[in-house]
């Protein structure tokens, strides 16, 4: 009994400390974002910068400057192209869906006429009920499409209003990354070594296990997400699906959230093409989904086994509870709660 009470006490302390750290980090991220990004980018550029210094015998200042110019040129150019393309395709997609529903406004009436033709003895109250239900459904779908367009426009306006902050983040991130990269590239030891826990201590075990688990998890999940997204994008291009890029991005988002799943994109899309009598694309989308599903099912268990060692049901519970409690932020909170709890349990702290 005392052992159970001790474990409960440890979990409560862990939960309180984790919650405080999580809230503090994300509440202050608005102020610390340039420096957090700079640290990450600097460690990514450390090896290429050292290579330039040793290969061409140039100063760390010049090597760091060259690497930073190349790196940020690629990053900013890629983001501009992606954002411009996605925004354009999303606006066109929303407009075309609205036009489609407007052109199909007579569909419920046509369906009722067909029912009356084949079922002369059908109760008129049933016909009326079906007609009312179909009309309401069509109206809701049309209104939802308009809402999506309004939300999209609202997000675009929000982004535009945040341009001063975004520009400030970019400038400070670039300057800080350059300074960090220049300093790190000349260091013979890790800059964080003096601040890391000493080997053999519990803190070191937690740090070591946490670092290994988080890195392996993110890399493994990023790999499978890249594979499924690449298959989806190439398949959409091959099948000549309109708005391939924006639909691929939406599929990637749905792929991250197992509760939703990419089936919610593939099946409606396939049905639309089949109804439009484009059987090649419609059936091709179903085949493509089968391929993505098989790849996902083969790779998913390996990701969980090799990274976290967490049962998929625990992940689904974390996502569901997180979504209900706090949306996307709640999902992040619950997922990392499981990750850090598993780390502490593995090193026998909890």
RAUR-V672474 format. One record per run of one state. SS is the DSSP state (H for helix, E for strand, - for the rest). FROM is the first residue (numbers start at 1). LEN is the number of residues. Records with the same first field share a line. If there is no record, write none. Layout:
SS: FROM-LEN + FROM-LEN
This chain:
-: 1-1 + 57-3 + 104-3 + 119-5 + 162-1 + 186-7 + 196-6 + 239-5 + 257-6 + 276-3 + 307-5 + 347-4
H: 2-55 + 60-44 + 107-12 + 124-38 + 163-23 + 193-3 + 202-37 + 244-13 + 263-13 + 279-28 + 312-35
